[in-house]
Amino acid sequence: METAGGVVLATERYGSAESWKYLAKDAVMERRRDGSKGESRGNSIVGAFKSVFLPQGYPESVSDDYLQYQFWDTVQAFSSSLSGTLATQASLKGVGVGNQAATVAAATVTWLLRDGTGMLGRILFAWQKGSKLDSEAKKWRLFADVLNDIAMFMEILAPYFPACFTVIVCTAGIFKSLVGVAGGATRAALTVHQARRDNMADISAKDGSQETLVNLAGLLVSLMLIPVVTDNPMLTVSLFLLFTVLHLFANYKAVRSVVMETLNEARLSIVLQRYLKDGRVLSPPEANQREPVLLEFRKTVPIKLGVRLQEVVESPEDLNLALRENNMPYLLGVRNGRVCVCLGPEASVHDEIRAVCQAVWLSSKLSPSTSRDPPTQSNWEMVHESHKMMDTIFNPFLKGVEAAGWDTKRTLLDWDEWRVEWKTKNN
């Protein structure tokens, strides 16, 4: 193609950003930017910002929800930085900074006790809840930030209760250690979701750069804030509450903006219930908008996945009942007010999805919130009915799920590690 500047030999583009042309004129090849000079200056500034703070290949290299999530995450990090400044000032005051009667030894012991209890809390929390942080990343992400605000509020109030100061700061230290585990682990889970080119390290590094920039801005604001709030407890508490409201609002908006295409128990339950209601499969954005992001304490029949055989059956007769109408590599049962699923070692991902669909259906049937009248069928009769229903609906449901954009090659279902091989009547 020939232009006024010469013959266009080739064009090139860096990702989705600026493009360049190679022109041939008078036997010389020249490289020119495709655009006007005014645009090139703006493009150079934007390009520099992108290269410093955004992953390489943005926006193609990240998920569609990346920018919205990072915006709200930046807002919450800024407000949390300011709240943390107020809490740190109160903690230093409580251990005796500025008090001539305070000793270095007493302040050191208090600080060591706070750090030590926090370390123990970190280990215990990771042991008890580590496997839940992948499957329910949104809930635990929001939980971590709520707990962080509670811990900072305790640190602000601690100096006004000198008799209980050590107990209060140690409790706050435990809370902050839980925040460290839950926040860091769920951030890693969200990074895996955002990475579209297996670029988790790049996304994590750029997230660190964004956070550093926000903390630097928070530091500059804090330098102006500290002289104003010193020796003014009412203003300190008022500003802390203001920053906390902003922090929680931004966190809620951040986790609400995340659209995960993998199925966890909550999203699968939402999609299945809608399909059973009107035959329509919700897309990932629709289901994610309906997914609860707060830890729930409502009365529902819990589901346990990947349990031992004795949690499903307790006698050979029960095993025969569990195998009736069932040709799948898993067993379901209802015991002690819970729906339990026992998985075979040969079960595929689709088998796991089907098993959880059955468990969700059984849980909804048994839950008092959805069924006012007590069930007329026995537990085993309902299990057999669920097998028949899944034989009818599961294949069309699975095809609809895949067509709607869900990733069925892997799941975030919270399976435990027990796998059982059982004998049928035939063998």
N, C-alpha and C positions, 0 to 999 in steps of 0.2 A: 504494500500500500504506500502510495506516495503522498507526502504532505508538503507544505510550504518550507518546512525545515529540512526536508530530505526524504529518503525512502525509509519506511519503518521496517527494520530487520527483525525485531523481536520485542516483546513486552515481558515484564516481570513484576511480580507483586510480593510483598512481604506479608504473608498471612492474608487478612482481610483489610489491611491498612493501605498505605500508599502504593501506587504503581509507577513503573518507570518504562520509558521507551528507549530502544537503541536505534538511532538514525544513521543512515549512510549518506554522506554528502561530500562530493569532491574526493572520493576514495578514502574518506576519514570516517570512523565510527564514533558517534557521540552519544552519551547517555544523558537523557533528560527526564525530569520528573513530569508525570502526566498530570498537569494542573497549573493554575496560575501562581504567580509569586506570592500573592497574599495568602493563598491556601497553604503554600509550602511552609511558611513560617509557623502558621497555626498547627499544621501537621507535625512539624518538628517538635514543638512543645508537647503536644498530646502524645506523640510517639515516645518522647523521653520519659514522660510520666508513666506510660504503659509499661515500658521496659523495666522501670525501677519497681513499680508496685503491683503489676498484674502479671499473671503467668504467661509464659511464652505461648503464642498462638491464640491469645484471647481474641474473640469470644468462642472460637471453635473448639478450643482445648478444654473448656470447662462446661458444666451443666448450665441450662438456661436460667436457673434460679440463682446463679453465682453472684451477679451484681447486686440484686436486691438483698440477698442475705448479707453480703459484705457491707452494704451501706448501713443496715440496722445493727450489724455487729460492731461497726465503727462507732455508732452513736452510743451503744451500751458500754463499749470499752472506755470511751471518753468520760461518761458519767460515773462509771465505776472507779476510774482513776481519781476523780475529784472526791468521791466518797471515801476512797482509801486514804487520801491525804488527811481528811478529818479524823479518821479512825486511828491513823498512825500518830497524829499529834496527841490524841487522847491517851493512847497507850504509853507514849513517852512520858506524858505528865503523870500517869498513874504509877510508873516504876520509879519516879522520883526526879526526873529531869527538871531542874530549876528549884528543887527543894533541898536546902542545905542539910536538913536532918536525915535525908535518905542516904543509904550506903551503897557502894558499888556492889558489894557481895549480895545484898538483898535483891537488887535489880537483876543481877546475873542469874540468881536462883530462879526468880520468877520467869525470866526469859527462857531458861533451860527447861523448866517444867512445862511451859507452854509448847515449846518445840517438841519435847518428848511425848507428851500426850497426843500431839498432832501426828507424830510418826506412827504411833500405835493405831490411831484411828484410821490412818491411810491404809495400813496393812489389813485391818479387819474389814474395812469397807470393800476393798478390792477383792478380798476372799469371798465375801457374801454376795456382792452385787456385780462383780466383774462381767459375768456372762450376760447380764441384762442390758449392759450399756450399748451393745451393738443393736439388739433388736428393738430397743425403745430409746434411741438416741435423742429424739426430740424432748421426750418427757424428762430424761435425766439431765439434759442440757439446761432446761428451764429450772429444774429443781436445784441444780448447782448454783445458778445465779441468785435464786431466792435465798438459799442457805448462806451464800456469801454476804448478802445484804443483812441478814439476821446477825451474822458473826460480826460485821463491822458496827452494827448498832450496839451490840453488847460491848464492844471495845470502847465506844464513845461513852456509854453509861458507866463503865467500870470505875473510872476515877472518883465518881460520886458515891461509891459504895466501897470505901477502903477496906472494911473488914472482910469483904468477899472478893476483893480484887483478883487474887490469884485464881480462885475457883472460876470466876467469870472469864478471865483471859484464857485459861486452860480449856474451858468449854468452847470458847470462840476459836481457839487453835484447832480443836478437834473438828469443828464445823468447816474451817478453812482447809483442813487436810482432805475432808470429803469432797470439797469443791475442787481441789486440785486433781483428784482422781477422776471424778465424774466429768468435770469440764475438759480435761485433757483427753480422756478416752473418747468422749462423744465428739470432740472436735476432730479427732482422727477418723472416726466413723463418717463424719460429714465430708471430710477431705476425700475419702474413698468414693463417696457419692459424686462429688464435684469433678473428680478427675475423669476426663473422657479420653485421654491418651496415655493412661498409666503414668501420669505426671504428678503423683501424690507429693513427691519431694519438692518439686517446684512450687506447687500450690501452697504447701506448708511453709516454705521459705518466704514466699511473697506475703502470706498472711502474717508472718512474723514481722516483716518490714512494715506492713500497714499498722500493726499493733504498736510497733516502736514509734512510728510517726504520731499516732494518736496519744501515746503516753507522753511523748515530748511536748505535745500541745497541752496536755493535762498538767504537766509539770510547770509550764510557763504560767498557766492560769492559777495553779496552786500557789506559786510564789506571790501573786497579787492577793490571793484569798487568805493566806495564813495570818498576815498582820491584822486583817479585819475581824477574824473570828476568834483570835486569841483572847482568853478571859471573857468570852461572851457565849456562855453555854446555850442560851436560847437561840441565838443566831446559828450556832453550830448545828444544833438539832434540826432547826428549820431548813437550813441548806441541805443537810443530809437527807431529810425526807423528800425534798424537791428532787435531788439527784437520784434518789432511790426510785421514785415514781417514774422518772425518765428512763432509768436503767431497766426496770421491769417491763415497761411498755415496749422499749426497743427490743428486748429479748423475746418478748411474745411475738412481735412482728417478725423477728428474724426466724424463729423456728416455724412460724406459720408460712413463711415464704418458701420453705424447703419442699421440693416436690420429689419424693423418692419413688423410683420405678420398681423397687424390689418389695416383695410382700412380707410384712410382719403379721403378727396375729391380729392386731387392731385393723390394719388396712384390709387384710383378707376377710375379716369379719364384716367390715363395711361393704365391700364389694359383693360378697356372697349374699348378705341380707337383702341388698337392693336387687340382685339377680333373682332371688326367690320371690321377691315382691312383684316385679313387673317384667322380668326377663331382660333387663338392660344391664350391661356391664359398665361400671363407672371407669372413666379414664384416670390415670395417675393424678392429674391436678384436682379432679373432682373428689377423689377419695382422700387425698392429703388434706384438703380443706375441711373434711368432716372428721379427720383423725383427732382424737383428744390429745392435747399436749400437756395436760396437768395429771399428776399422779392421782388415780381414782381410788375411792374407798367405798364405792357403792356395793350393794349386795348382789353379786353375781356368782354363778358356780364357776370356780377356777378350773383352768385346764393345765394339766401337767404332761409334758411331752418327753418321750424317751425314758420312761420309768422302768423299774424292775418288774418282772412278771408277777410277783406277789402283790403288787399294787393294783393289778388289773383283775387277777383271779386268785382264789384261795383254796380251790379244790379241783380235782379232775372234772367234776361236773361243770364247774364254772368255765373251765377251759373249753369244754365241748360247746357250751353256750356261746362263748366268745368266737368260736370258729364257725358257728352256724351262719349261713348266708354270707360267709366271708371268704373270699379267695384272694385277698390282698396281703402283702407282707407286713401287716401290722394288726394289732389287737386293740380293741377299745373296751373300756369298762367304766362303770360309775361306782365308786367306792368312797365312803367317808365324805360325801358331799362334794366330790371332785370328779371331773372327767379325766381319766388317765389313758394315755396312749403308749402302747408297748411296740417298739419298732424292730423289724427284722433287719439283719445285716445287708440283705440284697435290695432294700428299698431305694427307689430312685427319688429325685427331687419332686417329680410329679406325684409319686406315692405319698411323699411327705405333705404336699399341698392338699391332696385328697383327704388324708388322715386328719389334718387340722380343720378342713371344711366340715367333716363329720363331727369333730369335737365341738366346733363352734355351734353347729346346729343343735347338738345335744345340750350344750350349755344354755342356749337360749330357751330350749324347751323346759329345762329344769329350773331356770332362774325365776324367782318370785316376781321380779320387776316386769317380766314379759308374760307370765302365766299366773293369773290370779287364782284360778282353781287348781287344786292338787292334781297331778297327772293320774289318769285312770289306768295307764299301762305300767307294767313293771319296768325296771331299769333295763333288763336284758331285752324286753320287747321293743323298747325305744332304740336300743343299739341295733337290733335286727332291722327295724324300719329305716334307720339311717343308712345301713348298707344298701338296701333296695333303692332308696332315693338316690344315693350316689351313683349306683349302676346306671340310673336313668339320666341324670343331669350333668354328671361331672365332665364327660368329654366335650359336650357343647359349651359348658361353662369355661373349661380350660381354653378352648379355641377362641372364645370371646375375650378372655383375659389377655391372651397373646395379641389378638387383633387390636385391642384397646391400647397397647403400648407397654404392657407390664413385662418385666424381665422374669421369665420362669426358668431360666437356667440356674439360678441360685436364689436363695431366700434368706430372710433375716428372722426365721422362726426359731424360737428359743428351745432347741432340742438339747436334752441331756445326753450323756454318752452311753447309756445302757443299750445294748442290742441283744436280742433274744432269738434263739432258734427253737421252735416248738414242733412237737409231733402231732400229726393229724391222725384221724381214725384209720385212714388207708395204709399208713406206714407204721 
